[in-house]
Amino acid sequence: PATAVVNSRPEDSLEAVLKGLAVELWSDALGERFWLVADETDAAELGEPRGTVYTASEVRCVIQIGDPASIAEIHEFKRRFGVLRSAITKKDRHQRGEES
């Protein structure tokens, strides 16, 4: 079996690795490109529409979802409104059968 090595040094965090950089990624599922940056400061400096830019923190939230249809729905919400936290919270409440 494969063994994962977890390195918890702060300088190895995704934010630290990405700081000052922007990685352009393509999603076949979404049929479009998006950007990955360290944080809100880097997102603002990139100059791209906020709905196409994901911070390291946002990516951590999205990859925990696992369902491609839900991820596509959340991405559409983010693209329209430029925010992610509200979309995830709304989707989570809906899946639990709670009022939005």
C-alpha positions in Angstrom: 0.0 0.0 0.0 1.0 3.6 -0.7 2.1 5.7 2.2 1.4 9.4 2.4 4.0 11.6 4.0 2.4 14.6 5.6 4.7 17.6 6.1 3.1 20.1 8.5 5.8 22.8 8.3 4.2 26.2 7.7 6.6 27.1 4.9 5.2 24.1 3.0 1.6 25.1 3.2 -0.3 25.6 -0.1 -0.5 29.3 0.7 3.2 29.6 1.3 4.0 27.8 -2.0 1.6 29.9 -4.0 2.2 33.3 -2.4 2.9 35.8 -5.2 2.0 33.3 -7.9 -1.1 32.5 -9.9 -1.6 29.0 -11.4 -3.9 28.8 -14.4 -5.8 25.5 -14.5 -8.3 24.0 -17.0 -11.3 22.0 -15.9 -12.7 19.5 -18.4 -15.8 19.1 -16.2 -16.5 22.8 -16.3 -15.2 23.5 -19.8 -13.2 26.5 -18.7 -10.1 27.8 -17.0 -9.7 29.1 -13.5 -6.9 30.5 -11.4 -5.4 29.2 -8.1 -3.8 31.7 -5.8 -2.6 31.8 -2.2 -5.1 34.3 -0.7 -7.4 37.2 -1.1 -4.5 39.6 -1.6 -3.1 37.6 -4.5 -6.6 37.2 -5.9 -7.1 41.0 -6.0 -3.7 41.6 -7.5 -4.3 39.1 -10.3 -6.9 41.3 -11.9 -9.1 38.5 -13.2 -12.8 38.3 -12.4 -13.1 37.0 -8.8 -15.5 34.3 -9.9 -12.7 32.6 -11.8 -10.1 32.8 -9.1 -9.9 30.3 -6.2 -7.8 30.9 -3.1 -6.0 27.9 -1.4 -8.6 28.1 1.3 -11.5 27.9 -1.2 -9.9 25.0 -3.0 -9.7 23.1 0.3 -13.4 23.5 0.8 -14.3 22.5 -2.7 -12.2 19.3 -2.9 -13.9 18.0 0.2 -17.3 17.9 -1.6 -16.4 15.2 -4.0 -19.6 15.3 -6.0 -18.9 16.7 -9.5 -22.5 18.0 -10.0 -22.3 19.9 -6.7 -18.9 21.3 -7.5 -20.2 22.5 -10.9 -23.2 24.2 -9.2 -20.9 25.9 -6.6 -18.5 27.0 -9.4 -21.5 28.5 -11.3 -22.5 30.4 -8.1 -19.0 31.6 -7.6 -18.7 32.7 -11.2 -21.9 34.7 -11.0 -21.4 36.3 -7.6 -17.6 36.1 -7.0 -18.0 34.4 -3.7 -17.7 30.8 -2.6 -18.3 30.5 1.2 -22.0 31.4 0.8 -22.5 28.8 -2.0 -21.0 26.0 0.1 -23.0 26.9 3.1 -26.2 27.1 1.1 -25.5 23.7 -0.6 -24.6 22.1 2.7 -27.9 23.3 4.3 -29.9 22.1 1.3 -28.3 18.6 1.5 -29.1 18.4 5.2 -32.8 19.4 4.5 -32.6 22.7 6.4 -34.1 26.0 5.3 -31.8 28.3 3.4 
